[in-house]
Amino acid sequence: MDFATIASLRKYLSIKHSLPGRIRIKFALAIMEKPEALALAQSPPEMPDAVTETKLNILSRTLLIEYDAERVSPSLLEELVTTDNDDRAAEIVKELHGILYV
């Protein structure tokens, strides 16, 4: 699970619900045509200090991400999924990686 892949797939994603430390992302069926979607679902958290767990539920078409809200801003993570602007999505990914790797 990595934020760059989420950014690249965001047109297929929407937020089902979000609380600090947990975000449940709903995905469209069309995402199944994207090979990076399978890689995202099958990969362990890339940032184990910040993203503690991911759970994929194929039946409900959701991905639950549990994360450390002290290290990852909930509003920034929500914006990553919801922004329509490719440049802003890239900025968010850089910001998240900067926060997590400092």
Helices and strands as residue ranges (DSSP letters): H 3-9, G 10-12, E 13-19, E 22-27, G 29-33, H 35-42, E 51-57, E 62-67, H 74-82, H 86-100
